[in-house]
Amino acid sequence: MSELEPLYTAAEMRAAEDAFGRPAIELMERAGAAAAEAVLRRYPHARRISVWCGAGANGGDGLVVARLLHQAGREPEVVLAGPEEKLSGDAAENLRRAYEAGVPFTEKPIEPEVVVDALFGTGFSGAPRRDAAARIEALGALGAPVVSIDVPSGVDASTGEVGGVAVQADLTVTFHGLKTGLVTGPGRFHTGEVEVADIGLAQTETRHRLVTPEILSRVPRRGERDNKYSAGFVVLVGGSPGLTGAPLLAAEAAMRAGAGYVRACVPESVAGVLAERFVEVTMTPIPSYHDGLVAAEAADRVIAAAERADAVAIGPGLGRSEGVRGLVQRLLAELELPVVLDGDGLWALEGHLDWVFQRDAPTVLTPHSGELARLLGRSSDWVDAHRVDAAGGAADDVGAVVCLKGADTLVAAPGRGVLVCDLGSAGLASAGTGDVLTGVTAAFLAKGMDARLGASAAAATTGLAARRASERHGFAGLIARDVVEALSPVLSAG
C-alpha cells in the first residue's frame, strides 16, 4: 500500500474504462460477477433477492447480478426503473440475456431477504427526479439489507454530495478503485461497508487521493545526532481565562508528536495557572488587557520568542477580542515561519483572508465546518453538504493549506486535489481533539515537512492515535488527553 491511494471521480473512471481496449460488455460482466459473488458471500442463506435496475450501465451491472444469482440457485427478481425501451447498448444486451436465462421480473417485490441497488452509478449527480426519488424510498422501505453496486444511488461519486434522497446501503461493491464520494461526507455515511473489486482496469492518476497509514513513514523521527532544537522547535500562542486547557493540549501534543522544544506564549492573566501544569513546555507570559485577553502589542514578545523556532501555532484558547485580531494580523505579517491557525486564530481571520494570502511562508488552517463556513461567508450546512468543493475553494481563496476536520478530514492546497484522511474514530468527536491536531501539525511543520503532506500526516497520526486510545479506553468516553498519550506509541510503531 502506498502513502496516497487513488480516489476516482466519475470522469476519471470513464477514462479508465475507455482505455480498457476490449468490448465494454466484458467490464459489465466482470462487475456484475464481482457484485454477485459479494452477495452470495455476505448473505449465504438469502434466497429471495430483489434487484433494482436503472436504465444505464449500473442497471446493466444489476442485470448481470440477477442472472448470475439465478444461475447460482437463488430466487432473484428484477425491478426495472422504467420501460424496457429506455435500456440501450450493453444494458439492453444484458436485459435480453436475463430474459433468456429465465430471470423473473416484477413491479412489486414481496419481502426480499436482500436488495441490490443498481439504479444509479458513478455518472449520477444532483438530486434524483421525483419518480427516481420515489423508487429510492420504495427500495429502502422494503426493510432488507441493501447491497449497492459501485455507489449508493443518490450519492455523487465524484464529491460525496447528496442532493436529495439516497440509498442507505449495508454494503457497497465498487469497481476498480474507491470513488471520492465513498469516503467523503455526506456520501460516506450512505455506503455501509465498502469492498473494492478488481475488474481488470489499469491504474491511472487521479486528482484526489486517500491518505493511508503509510504516510507516517514520511514523518522525520528524532535521530542520535538531534538535539532539542534540531528535532523541531514549536512556539504556541494561545490561552485566555477559562480556556487554559486548549494550549496545554496543543503543546503536549506537539511534544508527543516528536517536537524537541515547545514554548508556549500565553497571556499574563493565565500564566500562573498554566505554570503549574506545564512541565516539559517552557512558557513566555505575554501582555494582556484587563479582561485577561491577549493584547495586540504582545506580538513583539511572541516574535522575539520565535526567533529560533521552526513553526508557530496560533489560536488554541486565545479568546476573541480586537486585541486578539491585532495580534494575529501582526504575527501573520511579520513571522517568516510556517504557521498553523486554529480556533480563535481562525476567528480573527474572518473578513481578512488577505492576511494569509500575502504570506510567503507556509500556512495551514485547521477549521471544522462551522469555522470554515464563517471564513467563506457560507452556512455550516453548505460546507457539510459540499465538503470537497468547500475545502478546495477555501484553499484557493486563502492561498494556504486547508485541513477541514471531520469524520473524513480533507486536506486541500491551492490548485491541487484533495487528500482525504478517514483514519479516525468516533472518539474524536470530543472537546480538545482539534487542539491536539494543531499541536501535531505544528510539530510536523517544525520538522520540515511540506505543509500539505505535514497536515495530512498529522490528521493520520491523530486519527490512528484515537483508534489506539479507543482500544484501551473505548471510544464512547474518549477524551483528548487519551489521544495525546497515544501519539508517541503510534509514531514509534510507524
N, C-alpha and C positions, 0 to 999 in steps of 0.2 A: 504494500500500500504506500502511495506517495503522500507527501505532506498536504497536497491540494488535489482533490479528485474532481473530475469534470462534473458540472451541473448543466444540463441541456435545456435550451429554450425550444419552443416549437420549430422555429426556423432552423436551428442547428440540427434538430432531429431530421427534418426534411432533407437537409443537405447530406446527412449521413446515409439516409435511405437512398437518395439519388445516386450516391457513389457506390451502391451495392453491386451494380454491374450485372445483375441477373433479374429475371422477372419478379416484380414486386409481390406477386401472389405467393412466392416462396417465403417471403418475410411474414406474410399474413398467416401462413400455415405454421411457421415456427412460433410466432407469437401466440397463436391460439393453442398450440400444443403445450407451450410452457404454462399458460394460464390454466388449461385443463388439468395438467399434472399437479399444479398447486392446489386446485380444488380437491382433487382426489386424495392428495396427501394430507391436507389440512382438515378435510371433513370425510374421513374414510367410510363412515357409516351412513352418510346422507344419500338418499335415493332421489327424492323429488327436488329438482333444481330448476329454478326459473331464470332464464337467460334473457335479459332485456337488451335489444339491439337497436341502435340508431341506423341512419341511412348511410353513414360514411364508413371510413376504413375501420374505425373502432367497432362498429356494428359487424363488419366482416370478420374481425377477430372473434367476436362473440359467437358468430355462426359456426366458426371452426370449433370453438369450445363446445358448443351444443352437440355438434356431430361426433366429436371425439368422446364426450361423456356418454352419448347414446351407444357408441361402439363399445364402451367400457362396461355396459350393462346397467347404467344408471337410467333415470327417467327424467331427462330434461324436457322442458317446454320453452319454446321461444315466444317472446312477446315483441313484436315488431313495432317500432315507434313510427307509425305512419304507413302509407301504402307501399306495397312491394315495388311499385314502379319508380319510387324515388331512389332505390338502390341501383348503382351502376358499377361498371368495371369489375374489379376483383371482389367487391362485396356482393354484387349480383351473381357472380360465378359461385361464390360460397353459399348463397341462398339456394341456387339450383342443386348444389351438392348436398346440402342439408335435406332438401326435399327428397332427393334420390336415396339418401340413407335412411329415410323414414322418420326423421325428427318431427315430432308433433309441434304445431303452432297453436297459440291460444291468445285471446284478448284478456282473459281473466284467470290468472293462475290461482290455484287453490292450495293454501297452506304449504308453500315450499319450505324445505329444510335449509336451503341455501339459495341466495340470489346472486346472479352475476350481472354486474353493471357494465354494459358495453354501449351506453347511449352516446357519450361524447368522448373524444380522445384529446390528443395534445393540441389540436387546432382550435379548440374552443376558447373563446374569450368573451368578456362582458357578462351580461345576465341572460339566463335562459328565457326564451319567449314563453308566453302564458301556457301553451299546450305542453311544451317541454318541461316547464316547472311543475305542471300537474303530474307528469309521468314520474319525475324525480320524487315527488311527495308520495305518489302511489307506491313506488318501489320501496321507499322507506317504511311505509305503513304496513308492509307485509310482516314486519317483525322478525325476519330471519336474518342470520349473519349475511353480510354483503361482501363479495369479492369484486373489487373494481379492476377493470382492465386498463392498464397504463396510467390512468389518473382518475380520481373520483369525478364523476360527471358534475359539472358546475364549477369546477376549480380550474383556474387559468394555469396551465402547466408551466408557462414562462415566468410567472410572477408570484403565484400563490394567491392571487386575488380571488375573491368570491363575490361576484356582483349581485347574486340573488340566492335562491335555494341551491343546495349542493348535496350530493350523496354523502352519507356518513358511512364510510367503509370500515370493515373489520380487518381486511387485508387488501392491499393494493399490489398487483403484479405489474411492474413496469418493465419496459424493454430497453435493452442496450445500456442504459445508464440512468442515474437519477435525474429527474426533471427539477428545475429550480423551484417550481411550485409545490413540490412534495416535501420540501424541507424548510420552506419559509411560510410564516403565518399570513393570513389565516388558513391557507390551504393545508398546511401540515397537520392541522387539527381534524381534518376530514379523512386522513389516509389509513388510520389504523396501522398495523404492521406493514412494512414495505419490503417486498422482495424484488430484486433486480434479476431479470432473466437475459441471458446472452442469446441473441438471435443471429450472430454472425456478422455484425457490422464492425467496421474499423473504427478505432478511437480517433476522434478529431478534437481540435482545440475548441474550447468554449470560453465565453466571456466571463461567466460566473464559475466559482469553484467552491468546493466543500472542504472545510478545514478538518484534518484528521489528527489523531494524537501524535502522528509522526512529526508534526510541526515543532514539538518540544525539542527535537534534536537540533533545531536552529538556535536555541537559547544558549548563549555563552555561559559556561559554568566557571566557578572560581578555580583557578589553577594554582600550582605550587608557587609560581612567581608573582601572584597577585598580592596586593595589599588592600587595605580597606578603601583606598581611593580608586585604584585601578579596577576593582571589582564593580564599580558603579556608585557614584555619589548623587543622591537624590535630595532635593530640597522640596519640602512640602509646605504649602501655605494654606492654613485652614484654622478652624476653631472659632467659637464665639460662646457667650453664655448660654448654657443649656444644650450646646452642640459640641461637646468635647469628645464624644465617642468617635465621631467621624474621622477626625485627623489621627486619632490613636489607631484606629483600624487600618487606615491607609498607610500610615508609617510602618506599622508592624508587618503589613502585607508586603511592603517594598523590601523589608529586610528578609522575610521568609522566602521571597522570590529571588534572593541572591544579591541584592544591593549590599555593598560593603559598608556604606556610610549613609545615614539618613539624618538630615537636620530639619526639624520642624519649626517653622516660623509661625508663632501663634500670638494673638493679641495679649497684651499685658494683663487684661482683665481676667484671663483664664490660665495664665502661665502658672500660677500657684497650684491650681487643681491638676494640671497636666504634669507638672514637675514630679508629682508623687506617683504618676502612672507610667511615664516614660522611663525606661531603664537603659536599653541599648541605644535609644534615639536621643541625639543631642537636641537642645532647644534654644531658640533665639526669640525672646519676647519682642514684639513689635508694637508700636504705638496704637492705642485705641481711644475712642471717644468716651464720653461719659456714659453712653448706653452700652458700653462694653464691646461694640463692634469696631473692627479694624479701621484705622484712619488712612486716608489716601496717601499721606506723607510717609506711611510705613514702607512705601516702595523702595526708598533709599536703603533701608536696613535689609530688606529682602534681597535686593540686588547685590549688596555687599556680602551677604551670607552665601549667595550663589556663585561667588567669584570662582571657586574651584569645582563647582557642581557640573554634572553631566546632563541632568534633566531636572525639570521643575514641575510639580503637580500643584494645581491651584483649584481650590473650591470646597473640599470636604468640610462641611460645618462652618463655612466662613460667614454666613449670615447675609442679610440683604439690606443695603443702605447705599446712599450716594458715595460714601467713603469707600465701600467695597468696590463699587463700579469704577471709581477713580483709580483705585489700586490696580485692578485688573487691566485697565486701559494702559497704565504706565508699564506694567510688567510685560504685557504683550508687545509693546512698542520698543522696550529697551533690552529685554533679555534676548540674547542671541543663542539660546539653548533650546532643545526640544522641550515642548510644554504639553502637559495633559490638563485639559479643562473638564471639570465635573461639577455637579451640584450647583452651588451658588456662584461658581465661576461662570457657568453657562447662563445663569440668570443675569449676570452682569453684561453678558454679551448680547442680550436681546436688543435688537434695533441697531446693533453696531458690528455686524458681521465683517465690515471692512477692517476692524482691528486685527482679525486673524488673516484676512486676505492679503494684507500688506506685509505680513511677516515673511522672512526668508527661511527661518529655521522651521523644522517640522513641528506641526501642531496636531494633537489628537483630541477630539471631542468625544465624550462618552455619555451621551444622553439616553434616558429612557424615552418612551414615545411622547409623554407629556412635555418633557423638556425640548425635544426636537420640534414638536408642534409649535411651541412658543417661538422658537428661533425662526421657523418658516412662516409664521403667521397663519397657521392652519389649526385644525382641531386634532386632538389626540386620536379620535375615532378615524379620521382620514389617514393619519400615519399608520395606525394599526391595520387599516384595510389596504394600504399601498406601501408596504414596508420596503420593497426593493427600490421603487421609484423615490420614496422619501429619503432613504439613506444616500442613494446615488445623487439625487438632486441637491441634497444638503452639502455633500462633499464638493460638488461643482460650485455651489453658491458661496461657500465659505473658503474654498481653496485649501482644504485641510482634510485629514483622515477623520471620518465619522464612524464611530463604533456604536451602533444602535442596539441597545441592550434588549434582551427578551429571551424567550424560550429558544428562539433562533437569533443569535446575536449576529448582526450584519456589519461587516467592516467594508467601508467604501472609501476610495481615494479618487480625487478629481480625474475624470476622463477614463476611468478604468471600471472593470466589472466588480461585482460584489463578492466578497468572501463570506461564506456562511458557516458559522460555528454552532452546532447543535449538540455540543458535548456536555451540557449542564444537566441539572436535575431540578425537580420541583422545589427542592430545598432552598434554591437560590432566591425564591420569592420571599425574601426576608430583609428587614431593615439592616443596612450596613454592608450588604454584599456588593453594592455598587462602589462603595469606598474601597473595598478590597480590590476590585478590578482596577480602580485608579492607581492604587499603590503598585500592583503588579505591572501595569502598563508603564508606569514611570521607571520602575526598576529595569525593565527590558530596554527602554529607550536609553537609559543611562549606560547600559552595557553596549550600546552602539547599534542596536537593531534598527533596521528600516521601520518607519512609522507604521506602514500598512501591515507588514509581517509581524512587527512587535505587538501591535494591538490584537492581531489575530491569535498570536501565541499566548497573549495574556488572557484572552477570552477562553481559549482552550485550557490553559493551566487552571484558571479559576473554576471552570466547569468540571474538570476532572478532579480537582480538589474537593468540590462539593460532592461528587459521587463517592470519593474515598471517605469523606467525613460521614456521609449517609450510611455507609457500611458499619460505622461504629456507633453513630448516634441515631440512625434512622432519619428520614427526610422530613417527617411530619413537624418536628420541632427544631430543625437545624437552624443554627444561628451563625452569624458572620464569623465569630471567633473560632467556631469549629472549622470553617473553611480556611482561615488563616493558618491554623495548626497543621492542616493537611498539605499546604503548599510545598513545603520543603520535601516531604516524602514523595510527592508526585514528581517534582523536578529531579530528585535524586534517582528515582526509578527510571525516568525518561531519558 
